[in-house]
Amino acid sequence: MSRYTGPSCKKCRKLGCKLFLKGAKCYSNCVMDKLASVKKGRGMQRRQKLSEYAVRLHEKQKARFISGMNETAFANLFGKATKATGQTGLQFLKYLETRLDNIVKRVGFATSTRTARQLVLHGHIKVNDKVVNIPSYEVQVGDRISIDAKLAGSVAVKQGLEDTEKRSLRPSFIQYDASKNTATLLRWPDRSESSYPVNEQLIVEHYSK
């Protein structure tokens, strides 16, 4: 299955919510904010009522778009969660949250999942001092994530780290050492610390049908 290469904002408009797919730009120049102001000026508008299937599908698509995964990889990861011990929905969110590309984004090395994915694919990210170029790599508790020293001083990385600090986006389950440009996964994330604003139960129901 080919990867989507169209405009990111189209996904947000389709689902009617902000997915923060473009990083810092979503805070300062968001199409959804502009549309909201236009609709407010025109008054209340009727929205088509979604079917139960559509509600579940939208929730699944929301999580998939945020992760940047295609449907096959997303469904396979859900299948892995169904076999894990514990609640399927919570296990699924844990797997999504601890993917290497998502950890790179949450540390602040990148402002979006797409940029984080590129950093990983191009071999700029190390896990425990070894280059890992697989975005779906599952980070384990105690793993150290670092960025190539040459890239650490780039404008894009510095901007990402500054935005993360400014907006307090780095979660407490990640410990960042600014002096060494390294981050450590201290523990598994709690549900309240997830960067996926979704109802995981609806996703479970979607795949259970």
Stockholm file with secondary structure:
# STOCKHOLM 1.0

chainA/1-209         MSRYTGPSCKKCRKLGCKLFLKGAKCYSNCVMDKLASVKKGRGMQRRQKLSEYAVRLHEKQKARFISGMNETAFANLFGKATKATGQTGLQFLKYLETRLDNIVKRVGFATSTRTARQLVLHGHIKVNDKVVNIPSYEVQVGDRISIDAKLAGSVAVKQGLEDTEKRSLRPSFIQYDASKNTATLLRWPDRSESSYPVNEQLIVEHYSK
#=GR chainA/1-209 SS CCCCCSCHHHHHHHHTSCCCTTTTHHHHSCHHHHHHHHHHHHCCCCCCCCCHHHHHHHHHHHHHHHHTCCHHHHHHHHHHHHHSSSCHHHHHHHHHHTBHHHHHHHHTSCSSHHHHHHHHHTTCEEETTEECCCTTCBCCTTCEEEECHHHHTSHHHHHHHHHHHHTTCSCTTEEEETTTTEEEECSCCCGGGCSCCSCHHHHHHHHHC
#=GC SS_cons         CCCCCSCHHHHHHHHTSCCCTTTTHHHHSCHHHHHHHHHHHHCCCCCCCCCHHHHHHHHHHHHHHHHTCCHHHHHHHHHHHHHSSSCHHHHHHHHHHTBHHHHHHHHTSCSSHHHHHHHHHTTCEEETTEECCCTTCBCCTTCEEEECHHHHTSHHHHHHHHHHHHTTCSCTTEEEETTTTEEEECSCCCGGGCSCCSCHHHHHHHHHC
//
